[in-house]
Amino acid sequence: MSARSGGGGRELTVRLKTAKKRTTSQQRWLERQLNDPYVARAKRDGWRSRAAYKLIEIDDKVRLLKPGQRIVDLGAAPGGWLQVAAKRIGLEKGQGKIVGIDLLAIDPVPGVAFIQGDFTAEDAPDRLKELLGGEADVVLSDMAANATGHKQTDHLKIVYLAELAIDFARQVLAPGGHFLCKVLQGGTEGQLLADLKRDFTTVKHIKPQASRADSSELYVLAMGYRGLPAAGSGA
């Protein structure tokens, strides 16, 4: 491993020597992690991932999370958003409930219920609502599909994930509830955005500063869920 100096004697940028078993993309990812101030800050502050700062920044702007809410976090691993949500709703004081779900296991977050499994499973909405003790006030999703490097393919994958998350949110959100989901720039155009505007009173995009500058990710925030149409309404 080597480093570049900024001229004042400080080592500013860490460079890794190329390893034979490491791909170019892995090399770039490792260098980016080592030089990311949010990664170091997360370790100091006790957050499990740099993504915690994205939710903190969004919540500071829109006041999404409130004491006593029922929260669902889709794709919750490694648990950074669970930590933030727990703090913001007062979980340590016995206020609210949080359920996280992910295909990957995570270390327990105090007070948080966790399901290791697929949120698209047929019984997942009912399991989540049972653990919450009712419908959710907020559904969070920071899920991201594994990147292929092919822009159009990655775009389609993230749109598909967002569609699945939206469908899930419709099944578990209480009327008036909110939905926050990671997408890519251009990822909520067309029918997807139209559906959100139909089902929620307010829809907007947010790109927190904690998102990497070279990343095309942003978040769609849909607030004020109108609820599922009544049976036989023809909607």
N, C-alpha and C positions, 0 to 999 in steps of 0.2 A: 504494500500500500504506500502511496506517495501523496504529497500535498503540494498545492501551489500557494505561494505567499502573495499577499495583497500589497506588498511594497513596504508595509510598516512593520514587518517582522512577524505578523500574525499569519497562521495557516488558515486560509479561508476555504479552500476547496479540496476535499479529499478525492484522490484518484486511486482506483484499485488497479493493481497489475493484473493483466488478463490471465485467467486461469484456463487450463486446457479443457476442463469439464464444464466451464461456464459459457453459456451462449451470450451473444451480443446483447440481447434484450435483458437477460439476467444481470449482465454487467452494468447496463444503464440503470436498472432498477436499484441495484445495491448502491451505486454511487449517489443516486437521487435520495435514497433513504438516509445515507450517511450525512448528506449535506442539507437535509430538510430541517429547518429550525423548528417546525411543528412536531417532528418526531422526537427531537431532544426535549422539547417543552413538555410533551405528553408524558415522557418518562419522569420528568421532574415533578409534574403536577399529579401523577398517579392515575392518569387516564390510560386505558388499554390500547388506544389507537389515536392517531392524529385526527381521525374523523370526528372525534369528540368536539373539536373546536368548530367544525362546520355547524353542528347542531346548536352549540352554544351561541354562535354568531347569528344564526337564523332565528333562534328563540329570543335573543335580545332585541331583534328588530320587530318581530311580529307577535311576541307574547303567545306563542303556541301552547306552551306547557304551563299548566296551572295546578295548584295544590288540590289533591283529592281526585284527579282524573284517573280514568282507566286507559292504559296505553298498551298498544301492540307494536312490537318491533320485528319486522320481517327481515330475515337475513341478519340476525343479531350478532353473529360472531365478528370479532372477539369480545364484544360487550361494551365498547366505548359509548355508544348511544344509550345503552341500558343504564350505564352509570350516570350520564347526564340527566336522563329522564327521571331516574330515581331521586336525584338531588332536587330537581326542579319541582316535582310534585309532592315532595315531603314524605317520601316512602319511609325514611328512617324514623319519622314521627307517627307512623301508622296511617298516613294519608294516602289514598289511592291504591291502585294495583297496576302491575306491569307484567306482561307475558312476552317473552322473546321466543322466536322460533328460527331454527337454522338446521341445515343438513349436518353442519359441523358441531362437535361438542365444544362447550366453553366452560371456563372456570366459573363457579357460582358467583352471582352478584347478590349481595345480601338483600333479602326481601323480594327478589324477582323470581317469578316462576318461569321455567324454561322447558321447551319441547324440542328435542332433537328429532327432526323429521322434516317432511315436505309440506309447505303451507298450501300447496295445490291439492293435497289429498282431500278426498271427498268429505271426510269427517273433521278436517282441520278447523273450519269456522266454528263448529259446535264445541269442539274441545277448547278452543281459545275463549269463547264466551263463557264456558263453564268455569274455567280457571279465573276469569275476570269477575265472575259473578254478575254478568250482564253484558250489554253492548259496550263497545269501545267508544271513548271520546276522541281518541287520536290513533291513527295508524301511521307508523313510520316505516320507510323502506330506504335503506342505503345499499340495496343489492346492486351488484354489477356482474355481468356475465364475463367469463374469461375472454380477454381480448385475443383476436386472431391476427391483428395487424392489417386486416382488410377492412377499410373504412365502411363500405356499404354493409358488409356482413355484421360488423360490430354494431352498426346503427340498428339493424333489424333485430339483433339479439337484445339490445337494451330496450327497444320499443316493446318487444314481446314480453320481457320481464315486467315492464311498467304496466302493460295491459293486464297481466296476471295479478299484479299487486292491486290495481284498481278494482278488478272484479272481486278480489278478496275483501277489499275495504267496503265495498257495497254490501257485502253479506254480514259484516260484523259491526259497522259503524252505527251509532245512535244518530237520530236526526239532529242536525246542528253540529255534527262531528267534523273533524278535520283530517286531511290526508297530505303527507309530505313524502315525495318520492324522487330518487335520483334518476335523471335522464341524461341524454346527451343533447348538445345544441342542435335544435331541429327535431328532437325526439318526441315532442308533444305537438307536432303540427297535424293538420288534417283532422281525421275522424277521432283520434285520441283526445285532442284538445276540445273538440266539439262535444264529446261525451262528458268530459269533466265539467264543461260549462253548463251542460244540461243538468247534471246531477248535483252541482255545488253552486252556491251563490257568488263566490269569488274565486278566481283562478289567476295565479301569477307565477312568474319564474323568478328564482333567486339564485345568484352565484356568489357564495360566500368567499371572502378573501382567503380563507383557509384552503380552498380548492387550489390545486397547483396551477400556476399561471399558464402552463403549457397544456392543461387539460381542457377538454371540451365538455366536461361534466357541468351540469347545473341541476337545480332542483325545481320541481313543480309543486306549488303549494295550492291545495284546493280546500277552501274553508266554507263551512255552512252546508253540510250534507243535507239534501232535501229528502232523503229516505227512499226506500224502494217503492215503486208504484203499487197501489192497492191491487189485489187480485181482481181481474175482470175489468180493469180500468181501460184496457186497450193501449196503454202507454208502452 
